[in-house]
Amino acid sequence: MKFRVERDALAEAVAWTAKSLPSRPSVPVLAGVMLRVTDGNLRVSGFDYEVSSQVTVEVQGDADGAALVSGRLLAEITKALPAKPVDIAAVGAHLELVCGSARFTLPTMPVEDYPALPEMPQSAGTVDAAAFATAVAQVAIAAGRDETLPMMTGVRVELSGDTLSMLATDRYRLALREIQWRPDDPEVSINALVPARTLNDTAKALGPLGGEVTLALAQGAAGEGMVGLAGGTRRTTSRLLDGANYPPVRSLFPATHNAAARVSVSTLIEVVKRVALVAERTTPVLLSFSTDGLVVEAGGSEEARASEAMEATFTGEALTIGFNPQYLIDGLANLGAQTAVLSFVDAFKPAVISPAGEDGEVIPGYRYLIMPIRVSR
């Protein structure tokens, strides 16, 4: 194998592939990235039996072939190279990399020991890449991080006709986003539970490329289903999580509300961040709404307290409600709007945060539900 490639194209391809590699692989070869050159195209791929990543880069190929090298090491090296073309050649049991006057010799691993990447599942349809990336980011923030509850670490993807819905919850908050997409089958009705981290990382990488993302799904027995995402020259596959017993979380959204507030998103984020400085990790911030506006308060250890008032348009009976400050900030920061509408049933029921337009009306498509923390005053 011997080829020349632009430094930026190589660095981006290797960085994206190496990002999904396991930090503690079950076998050494899974820590590697496969470099395979055929007909003037370099395919950089990684696989850990759960997630596969692959990207194709145009190169000046002198000799076709393949080499398997440490992914993280190659990613660090390519990122640090000068902005010059890179010459790479497999020589015996080593990979030689030359860029300007910089030269690296890396040990390779046996290509024949590397597992074959899974095929892409059958396409289910396409969606605008930028809209998809934004929607995934809005939902993935609410997914759980606790690996002992794998179901909560996923994003539930619901395909129904031309509507693509995504939900995620960690039991303390819930995010729902609905966008339009172009299904291959107009009558499609499929649900799948996709690992949130993989979905978010992939959507984030494909979004800036523009164009469309192809969404592919293969249903199977528990733990055997697969999702595929492809855009431009990149593609990712991932095993699906077992979502057979995923709770009916949509029913958590209240059908009606008794009070509502309209606030500036940026102002409320700044106020919560300031006031929360005195709050301990498990201490909520208190939001007191009335016709006079909003007062945000928090108390910490040794009688440290903070409060700040801000403008808010409020309708309903005055109420004080407590939230985890970081969960509140996460929801506000991902609204994608300058104004937020907070809807309440009472101080002990979940509140719903929605984006609002310039006219103050709720923009449909995204809702972020947050559980209150009971406080005694």
C-alpha positions in Angstrom: 0.0 0.0 0.0 1.3 3.4 -1.0 -0.5 6.7 -1.5 -0.4 10.5 -1.1 -3.2 12.4 0.6 -4.0 16.0 1.7 -3.2 16.5 5.4 -6.6 18.0 6.4 -8.6 15.3 4.7 -6.6 12.6 6.3 -6.7 14.2 9.8 -10.5 14.6 9.6 -11.1 11.1 8.4 -8.8 9.5 11.1 -10.1 11.7 13.9 -13.8 10.9 13.1 -13.1 7.1 12.9 -10.8 7.0 16.0 -13.4 8.9 18.1 -15.7 5.8 18.3 -12.9 3.3 19.1 -13.0 1.6 22.5 -10.6 2.9 25.1 -10.2 -0.6 26.5 -10.7 -3.0 23.6 -11.4 -6.7 24.2 -8.8 -7.6 21.7 -5.9 -5.3 20.6 -6.9 -5.1 16.9 -10.1 -3.3 17.8 -8.0 -0.3 18.9 -6.8 0.1 15.3 -8.1 1.9 12.3 -8.0 0.1 9.0 -6.5 2.0 6.0 -7.4 0.4 2.7 -6.6 1.9 -0.7 -8.4 0.8 -3.9 -8.7 2.6 -7.2 -7.5 6.0 -5.9 -9.8 5.9 -2.8 -8.7 5.6 0.8 -11.2 4.0 3.1 -10.6 4.6 6.8 -12.6 2.4 9.1 -13.0 1.4 12.7 -15.2 -1.3 14.4 -15.7 -2.5 18.0 -18.4 -5.1 17.3 -21.0 -2.5 18.5 -20.3 0.6 16.3 -18.6 0.8 12.9 -17.4 4.0 11.3 -16.1 4.4 7.7 -15.1 7.4 5.6 -13.8 7.5 2.1 -11.1 10.0 1.0 -9.7 10.6 -2.5 -5.9 10.0 -2.7 -3.2 9.6 -5.3 -2.8 5.9 -5.0 0.5 4.3 -6.1 -0.2 0.8 -4.8 -3.4 -0.7 -3.5 -3.4 -2.5 -0.2 -4.4 -2.3 3.5 -2.8 -1.6 6.9 -4.1 -1.6 10.5 -2.5 0.8 12.9 -3.4 2.3 16.4 -6.3 4.7 15.8 -5.7 7.1 18.7 -1.9 7.4 17.9 -2.6 8.0 14.2 -5.2 10.6 15.0 -2.8 12.5 17.3 0.0 12.4 14.7 -2.1 13.5 11.7 -3.6 16.4 13.8 -0.1 17.6 14.6 1.4 17.4 11.0 2.3 20.5 9.1 -0.1 21.6 6.3 1.6 19.7 3.5 0.7 16.6 1.5 1.2 13.3 3.4 2.9 10.2 1.9 2.0 6.9 3.5 3.4 3.5 2.7 3.2 0.1 4.2 6.6 -1.4 4.5 6.8 -4.9 6.0 5.3 -4.8 9.5 5.4 -1.0 9.7 3.6 2.1 8.3 5.8 4.9 7.2 4.3 8.4 7.2 6.2 11.4 5.7 4.9 15.0 5.7 7.4 17.7 4.8 10.5 16.9 6.9 8.5 15.0 9.5 8.8 11.2 9.4 7.0 8.6 11.5 7.3 4.9 11.5 4.4 3.0 13.2 4.0 -0.7 14.0 1.1 -2.3 12.2 -1.3 -5.1 13.4 -2.3 -8.2 11.4 -4.9 -7.1 8.8 -6.3 -10.7 8.7 -7.3 -10.5 12.4 -9.5 -7.5 11.9 -13.3 -8.3 11.8 -15.3 -7.5 8.7 -17.5 -4.4 9.0 -21.2 -5.0 9.0 -23.1 -4.1 5.8 -25.4 -1.0 5.9 -29.0 -2.0 6.7 -31.8 -1.3 4.2 -32.5 2.4 3.7 -35.6 3.7 5.4 -35.4 7.2 4.0 -33.5 10.5 4.0 -33.6 13.6 6.2 -31.9 17.0 5.9 -28.5 16.7 7.5 -28.5 20.1 9.3 -32.0 19.7 10.6 -31.3 16.2 11.8 -28.1 17.2 13.6 -30.0 20.0 15.4 -32.8 17.7 16.4 -30.6 15.0 17.7 -28.6 17.5 19.8 -31.9 18.8 21.3 -33.0 15.3 22.4 -29.7 13.5 23.3 -29.1 16.0 26.1 -31.9 14.3 28.1 -30.6 10.8 27.6 -29.2 8.9 30.7 -25.5 8.4 31.3 -25.9 5.4 33.7 -24.7 2.3 31.8 -26.4 0.1 34.4 -29.7 1.3 32.8 -28.9 0.8 29.1 -32.5 1.6 28.0 -32.2 5.1 29.4 -28.9 5.8 27.5 -30.8 5.6 24.1 -32.8 7.9 21.9 -36.1 6.4 20.8 -36.5 7.0 17.1 -40.1 6.7 15.9 -40.8 6.7 12.1 -44.4 7.3 11.2 -45.2 8.4 7.7 -43.3 11.6 6.9 -42.7 12.4 10.6 -39.5 11.5 12.4 -39.8 11.7 16.2 -37.1 11.3 18.7 -37.4 11.0 22.5 -34.9 10.6 25.3 -35.2 10.6 29.1 -33.0 9.9 32.1 -36.1 9.8 34.4 -35.5 13.4 35.6 -36.2 15.1 32.3 -37.6 14.2 28.9 -37.0 15.7 25.5 -39.2 15.2 22.4 -38.4 16.5 18.9 -40.4 16.0 15.7 -39.2 16.8 12.2 -40.2 16.1 8.7 -38.3 13.5 6.6 -38.6 11.6 3.3 -39.4 7.9 3.9 -38.8 5.3 1.2 -42.2 3.8 2.2 -44.9 6.5 2.9 -46.7 4.0 5.1 -43.6 3.3 7.3 -44.1 2.7 11.0 -41.0 1.7 12.9 -39.6 2.3 16.4 -36.0 1.8 17.3 -33.8 2.6 20.4 -30.5 4.0 19.2 -27.5 4.6 21.6 -27.6 8.4 22.3 -23.9 9.0 22.2 -23.3 7.3 18.9 -26.4 9.0 17.3 -25.3 12.4 18.6 -21.6 12.1 17.6 -22.6 10.9 14.1 -25.3 13.5 13.5 -22.8 16.2 14.7 -20.3 15.1 12.2 -22.8 14.7 9.3 -24.7 18.0 9.9 -22.0 20.5 8.7 -21.5 18.4 5.5 -24.9 19.6 4.3 -27.1 17.6 1.9 -29.0 14.6 3.3 -28.5 11.8 5.7 -29.7 8.4 4.8 -31.3 6.6 7.8 -31.2 2.8 7.5 -32.7 0.3 10.0 -32.7 -3.5 10.4 -35.0 -4.8 13.0 -34.0 -8.0 14.8 -34.3 -9.9 18.1 -33.3 -8.1 21.3 -29.8 -6.7 20.8 -29.6 -7.8 17.1 -31.2 -4.8 15.4 -29.0 -2.3 13.6 -29.1 1.3 12.6 -27.1 2.9 9.8 -26.4 6.6 9.1 -24.8 7.7 5.9 -24.0 11.2 4.5 -21.4 12.3 2.0 -18.5 10.0 2.2 -19.2 8.9 5.8 -21.2 6.1 7.2 -21.8 4.6 10.7 -23.6 1.6 11.9 -24.6 0.7 15.4 -26.4 -2.0 17.2 -29.7 -1.0 18.6 -30.6 -1.2 22.3 -33.4 -3.4 23.4 -36.3 -1.0 23.5 -39.1 -3.6 23.9 -40.0 -2.3 27.4 -39.4 1.4 26.8 -41.9 3.2 29.0 -44.7 5.2 27.4 -43.1 8.5 28.2 -45.2 10.7 25.9 -48.0 10.4 28.5 -45.8 12.4 30.9 -46.5 15.6 29.0 -49.5 17.3 30.7 -52.6 17.7 28.5 -53.3 21.1 30.0 -51.5 23.7 32.2 -52.7 26.1 34.8 -49.9 28.7 34.6 -47.4 29.8 31.9 -44.4 32.2 31.8 -42.6 33.7 28.9 -38.9 34.6 29.5 -35.8 35.5 27.6 -33.7 32.3 27.1 -30.3 34.0 27.3 -31.2 36.1 30.4 -32.6 33.2 32.3 -29.6 31.0 31.6 -27.2 33.8 32.8 -29.3 34.4 36.0 -29.5 30.6 36.8 -25.8 30.2 36.3 -25.0 33.2 38.7 -27.5 32.2 41.4 -26.4 28.5 41.3 -22.9 29.4 42.2 -23.9 29.2 45.9 -25.9 26.0 45.4 -24.4 22.6 46.3 -24.5 19.8 43.7 -27.9 18.5 44.8 -29.5 21.8 45.7 -32.2 23.1 43.4 -32.6 26.7 42.2 -36.0 28.1 43.1 -38.1 30.0 40.5 -40.8 32.2 42.0 -43.3 33.4 39.3 -45.8 36.2 39.8 -47.4 39.0 37.8 -44.4 41.1 38.9 -42.0 38.8 37.0 -39.5 36.1 38.1 -37.2 35.8 41.1 -34.5 33.1 41.0 -33.0 32.0 44.3 -30.6 29.4 45.7 -29.1 28.6 49.1 -26.0 26.7 49.9 -23.9 25.6 52.9 -23.1 27.9 55.7 -26.0 30.2 54.9 -24.7 31.3 51.5 -27.6 32.6 49.5 -28.3 34.3 46.2 -31.3 35.8 44.5 -31.9 37.8 41.3 -35.0 39.2 39.8 -35.7 39.3 36.0 -38.5 40.2 33.7 -41.1 37.5 32.8 -44.6 37.6 31.5 -46.7 35.3 33.7 -50.3 34.2 33.7 -51.9 32.0 36.4 -51.7 31.7 40.2 -48.3 32.7 41.6 -46.0 29.7 42.3 -42.5 28.7 43.4 -40.9 25.7 41.9 -37.5 24.1 42.3 -35.3 22.6 39.5 -31.9 21.0 39.1 -30.0 24.1 37.7 -28.0 22.1 35.1 -31.0 20.3 33.8 -32.8 23.6 33.5 -29.9 25.2 31.6 -29.6 22.2 29.3 -33.2 22.5 28.3 -33.0 26.3 27.7 -29.7 26.1 25.8 -31.1 23.7 23.3 -34.4 25.4 22.5 -33.1 27.1 19.4 -35.2 30.2 20.2 -34.7 33.6 22.0 -37.9 33.2 24.0 -39.0 30.2 26.1 -42.5 29.4 27.3 -42.6 27.5 30.7 -45.9 25.7 31.3 -46.9 24.5 34.8 -49.7 22.4 36.3 -48.5 23.1 39.8 -45.3 23.2 41.9 -45.1 19.4 42.2 -45.9 18.3 38.7 -43.4 18.3 35.7 -43.0 21.6 33.9 -42.7 21.8 30.1 -40.3 24.2 28.3 -41.0 25.1 24.7 -39.5 27.5 22.2 -41.5 30.6 21.3 -41.5 32.9 18.3 -41.3 36.7 18.2 -45.1 36.8 18.7 -44.7 34.8 22.0 -46.6 31.8 20.6 -45.2 28.3 21.1 -43.3 26.9 18.1 -44.4 23.3 17.7 -41.9 20.4 17.3 -39.8 20.5 20.4 -40.7 20.0 24.1 -38.5 19.6 27.1 -40.1 18.3 30.3 -38.3 18.7 33.6 -39.2 17.1 36.9 -39.4 19.6 39.9 -37.5 19.1 43.1 -39.7 19.4 46.2 -38.5 22.1 48.5 -39.6 23.2 52.0 -39.5 26.9 52.7 
